[in-house]
């Protein structure tokens, strides 16, 4: 199978590339390598996938030294001509796994332009490329943030998602609407995945679990919003990649007038109380956290909790990684690799 992965140097994209290439698929990865968080971590992910960062130049393919069928190219999905050229040069793709996006909930208050460029214009360009070069399946990243501050739990795909509380969430909801229209008008089979708080090795340093671990390790104060009275459905990255992998050859199939589209939750279905999460971190790091308790933020939600029955019914997916084991795996990686993220003191917990 020939697969395009956007956001290939990002957290989930990097893990997907390695899994797909290990499974024998021909993979093309693209990423703009922006500096939203330290680029050294993105370069380290590339090296782990067999890509030499020193050879990465705009518009030039770099062959992986680890995977025979993996090629990486630096470029921005908000550049439609670049994306069309990738499809032309590769003679199209069987599957597109679209993970490139401007991440971070609170950062959308600071730099909204980045979200429009990447999450709206970039996604439109991906859809246009899939229209002009038909694919068997477009899998794209949505987010649990589209559920807003819903008090109905667990979250089910049929729940109302009209009341998003951040620009980031609004862009992800827009992606779902765009995808529906392209599936309806051009019969592109699309699957939108609502991710629930993905964590694990090689993760993003702006994520709360990473920032908390870093600051507790370095005896720095952590900001705990709403006094830690929140729940998050932490999902280990290997479980996420397993779910995506099982979907590759399972596009939604529909005959007119039905639309070949679907939306699926992909999470752990076991929310963790944030106060308990901090205690677990303290136990594993053998240190007490210095906590600055702050009010609930306007962009935050109280609870995320995935109903994953639809994905389980379709693929047999069920997460197998406990928060205790997953956090231990992350901390082991953090101790060995955190030199890629510098300076530590400037980390901010931008999203939970």
N, C-alpha and C positions, 0 to 999 in steps of 0.2 A: 504494500500500500504506500502511496506517495502522500506525505503529510506536510503541510505548512504549519509551523507554530510561530505565532507572533508573540512578542514579549519573551523571546527564548533565553535571554539573560536574566529574566526576572525570577522570582522565587518559585512559583508554580511552573512557569514555562521551562525553567532549567530542569526541574525534576521530570517533566513530561518528555522533553527531548531525550534525556538519558534512558527513560523507560521505553519509548517508542523505538529508538535506535537499537537498544539492547534486544528488543523483540524482533528485529530484522526489517523494520520499515525504513523506507528512504525518506529522510527528514531534511527539510529546509527550515532554518530558524532565522528570524529577523528581530532586531531590537535597535532602538535609537541610542541606547546607553546614556540616558540622561542622568543628571546629577541630583535627582530628588533625594537620594541617599548616597553615601560614599561609593564612588564608581569602582573603587578597589574590590569591593565585594562582587560586583558584576563581572569584573575581569577574572576574579578567582573562580566564579561559576563557569565562565567560558573555558578556562584552563582545565577545570574538572571534566568538561565535555570534550576535551581534546583540541580546543581552539586556541591558537596563539594570539593573545590580544595585540601584540606588536604588529601583527600582519593585518589587523582589522582596519580597513579604510572605507569611507563612504562608497557604496555601490560596488564593492569587490567581494566576490565569494571567497571564503576561506574554508579549506577542507579540514575536517577533524582528523587528528592523529589517533584518536581513540576508537571512533566509529567509522567504518568504511563508507557508510551511506548517509553521513551527516555533513551538511554544508551550512555555514553561517554567513549572513551578510548584514552589515550595519545600515540602517535606514529608518525613516520615520513614516508610519502609516498615514500620517496627515498629509503626506505628499502623494497624491493620487498617481502621478506619473511613475514614481518609484515603484509603487505597489503593482501597477499594471505591467511594468517591465519584468518584475519578479515572476508573475504568472506567465508572461510571454516566454521568458528565457527557460522556464521549467516545464513548458508545455502543459500548464495547468496542474491541478492537484486532485487527488481523490477525496481528501478530507482537509479541512482547515480548522485548526484549533486556535481560536482567537483569544489570547490572554493579555495582549498589550493594552494598557490603560494607564491613565494617571490615577494612582492609588491614594488612599488617605482620606478620611472623612473630615477631620478638622482643617487639613491643609486647603480644602476647597474654599474656606473662608478667606484665605490669604492670597491664593493664586487661582481664581476661577478660570482665567483664560486657558490654563493648561488643561483643564477638564473638558472645555469645549473643543479644543484642538484635537486632543487624543481620543476622548471618549465619545464625542459626537461626530466630528468630521472624520476622524480615523476609522470609526466603525462604519460610517457611510461608505468610505472608500473600500473597505473590505467587502461589504455587500455588493458594491458595484463590480469589483473584481470577480466575485463569485457569480454574478449575473452574466458577465461577458465571457467568463471561462467556467462553465458549469461544473459544480462539484457534487459529489455524492452526499456530502454531509458537512454542514458548518456548525461547529460546536463553539459557543462563545461564553465568556464569563459575564454573568450578572452578579448579583450580590444579595445577601440576606438583608442588607440595609433598605431594600425596596419595601419591606414590611413596615417601616417606620416604627412608631411607638405602639403597635398593636398589643392589646392586652389579651388577645385570644392566642393561647399556646396549646400545643405546638403550632408553628406556622405551616400552613398547607398551601400548595401552589394556587389553589382556587380562592384564597383569601383576597380581600381588597388591598390594593397596593397604590392607592391614589394619594396618600398623605405622607410623602417622603419628607424627612426633616433635615436633609443636607443636599447640597448641589451634587455631590458625588452620587448619592442615591438617586437623584433625579436623572442624572445621565445614564445610570444603569437601567432605570425604568424606561427611558427613551430608547435604549438599545433593544429592549424587548418589543417595543412598539414598531421600531424600524424593521426588526427581523420578521415580525408578523406580516407586515406589508410586503416585504420582498418574498416571503414564502407564499403569500396569497397571489401576488401579481406575476411572479416569475418562477414559482414552484421550486424555490430553493429549499431543500430540507434543512431546517434549523433546530438546534437544541440549545436553549439557554440554561445555564447552570447557576443557581443561586448559592454561592459559596458562603459557608459559615465559619468565620474566624479560623483561618488556616494557620497552622504553626508547625515548627519543626526545624531541623538542620538547614542551613543556608537561607534562613528566613530574612525578612526585611527588618532592619534595625529600627524603623519607626513604629513597628507594632508594639503594643503594650507589653506583651510577654517578654520580648527581647529587651526593651528598655528597662523593665523592672529588674530583670536578671542582671543587666549591666550595672545599673545603679546600686542595687543591693551589694553586688560584688565589690564595687568601688566606694562603698560607704557614702553614697549620695542619696539625697532625698528623692522619693518618688511621689508623683502627684496621683492621688487616688480620688477619682471623681465620684460624687454622691456617697462618699465614705465607704466605697466598695460595695454598696448595696445594689449590685447589678449581677446579671447572669449572662454568661457567654458560652455558646455551643462550640467549644474548641475542637477542631478537627485536624488530626495529624496529616501531614502532607502526603505520606505514602497511601493513606486511605483515599484521599482526593484523587491522586493519580490513578489508582486502581479503578475508581469509578469512571474516570474519563476514558481510560483504556478500554473498558468494557462497552463503552458507547460508540467507539469509532465506527464499527460496522453495523450499527443499529440506528440508522437514520429514521426519522418519522416518515411513514409512508401513508399517503392519502390520495384518493381520487376525487376529482371535481364533484361537488363544490367544496369538499373538505380542504383544509390547509395543512401542508406537511410541516408542522411546527409543534414544538413542545417546550414547556418550562419545567425544570426539575430542581428540587432542593438537593444539595449534596452537603451533608454535615455529619455530625457525630450522634445526634439525637440524644445527647446527655449533657444538658447545660451545667456549667460549673459556677458556683457562687464566687464572686471575685475576692471576697475576704478569705475564703478557703483556698483560693488559688495563691494568694500572697503567702498564706501559712505554708502551703506546699513548697513554694519557692524557698522560703526561709529554711525549711527543714532540709531541703536538698543542698542548699548553699551553706548551711551551718552559720547563718547570720540573720540578725533581725533587721527588718526593713525600717528605714526612717521615713515615716509617712507624713505627707502634707495633704490633709483631707480637704477637698474642694467641692463646690456645688456641682450639681448635674449640669453638663454643657448642653447648649441648644441643639448641637448636632448629634448628641448621644441618644441611644435608646436603652431602656431598662433591661430588656431581655431579648436574647436570640435563642431560638429553639426550633430545630428542623424536624418536620415530619418527613422521613425519607422513604415512606412506603411505596411511592410511585417508582422511584429509582430502583428500590429493592425488587419490586415486582417485574420490572423490565429487564434487569441485569443480574439479579441475585446479589447486588451490592449490599454489604453491611460492614461498617467500620470495625476493625479488630484491635485498634490501639487505644489503650487506656491513657488518661491524662497523666497518670504517674509514670508510665513507661515512656510516653512520648516526650514529656518534659525532661526526663533523664537523658534521652537520646539528644535532645536539643542542647542541654547543658554540657554534655560530653563534647559535642561539636563546637560549642561556644568556647570552651576552654582551649581547644586545639586551634581554632581558626579566627578568633575575634580580632586578631591583628589587622585583618582586612578592613575593619571599621574604625576610623579615627577622625577626630579625637572622641574618645568615649564620653567625655563630659558634656558634649553637645547633643547627645541623643535626646530626642523628645518622643514621648508616647503619644503619637498623633492619632492612633486609631486602636480600637479594642476589638 
